[in-house]
Amino acid sequence: MSAVRKRTLKAWAGALVAAALVVAPLMTAGATAAEPLEDGVGQTLPWTSETNHEDYWEDLYADHSAVCYKVEGANSSAHGTVSENKLTVTLKPFDPAWGADRHWELLVIKAGSDSNFVVRHPVAGVAYASPSNGNNDAEVSHWIVCKGTAPKPPVIVKPNLTIDCDAEGYITRSENVDWTPEVHDDGTTTWTARPILGTVFEEGVKVSWDVPSLEKLAEECEPSEQPEQPEPVKSESSKTTFDCASTTATVTTTTTTTPFVWDESTEKWVPGTPSSADVVNTRPLTQDELGDCPLVPGEIQSVCVGDVPYLGYQVTLPEGFVPDSANPVTITFVNPDGEDYVVADQPLSGALLWPGASDGEPKMWPGWDLVDGEYVETDGNFAWTRAGVTVEFDVNPTYTTVVEYPQAAALCANPPVGDDDPTTGTPTSTDAEALAVTGGGINPIVVAAGGAALVAGIAVVTIAAYRRRHASMQ
């Protein structure tokens, strides 16, 4: 045989041996190692006579330089101990003197006659149970422990593809491989890397097999045209502020524009620096927006008409707001500890009979009751309105203020006592004197004259409300 042929065969043999070393563990493992074992978690695997021997497991984990030790019976050793009931095996801590890069590789526990309990990378100090014999726990008949070394990961060699744009096919020979073209029925061509004849790879070295397409390689030789610049991306946001004094809304619209710029490193259009511009417009407030504005208050306070207390008030709607009716106001005396006193369908200005008071016979005042023909003080009959009460005016626009009941010195503050007639409520002072005590700044003559019809209507409503409440308090 010629020297050249011998060298060729030797080279091929070396390549085959290297390939065999890569796949040998999978072939030797057989059914037992068909699926990788999870670290620290045992599996029950079928028993054969071969699994009773240390060299079976040493061959199975040869790539981990496994060295195995067998302990017959339910006995302990320098590597581990068997429990008193002979049902578990616990390994001792791995001694660094056995090898700094080594560790517990495998633990095999045999019990019964059907299976082994196998643990990959067992953990020292953990009691691993022997496999059962049918439905019964079985005592350890022998156990095998193996020391191993983690195999070094294979070195991945990626062939250096040389692209020659001046040569036909764009591809030339690389360092360790030849690139072989294959033309397909659809007209495309792929290229496969194959070892150069005579190249022998060391044990543990693998080749990364790249399969590029001819079209992809051609792109590297032909400069690509710059794609058309995309249109800038625009986004809008708006913010509205209300001014109830001028009844206008200010709308600020912000437009953000993001252009695309060319990135030489990626040869792509990428988003650039955004810019923003504001456009400000004003418009009248809508009815709903005006409804969020407050009522404009005039004079609001308690007044006396003769010996009868009233709430005199005047409110103005925000300019441009259109109410639903001619009498749109709802007036609420807010009770801090109970049910509020509410009167609806009132005009924008006028006088409202004070809660608990009446202008007909018998006369009544808040915080007083008529018992056996005599006036007596009470916590009922709207007494809570006498110490300053919060009053709300609501049309949808609202206004809230605190109104003080007339002072005790006012003739309309309390019922007549002493020489006064309790059944008629007629005070000893004259009506002129009573009208002079207003308890507020609204002219009582205006209230009495201009609001006479209103007061008459309110009196009916209020007295009816009072009588219902008065009856409920009895």
Disulfide bonds with the S-S distance in Angstrom:
Cys68-Cys146 2.01
Cys165-Cys221 2.10
Cys244-Cys293 2.02
Cys304-Cys412 1.60
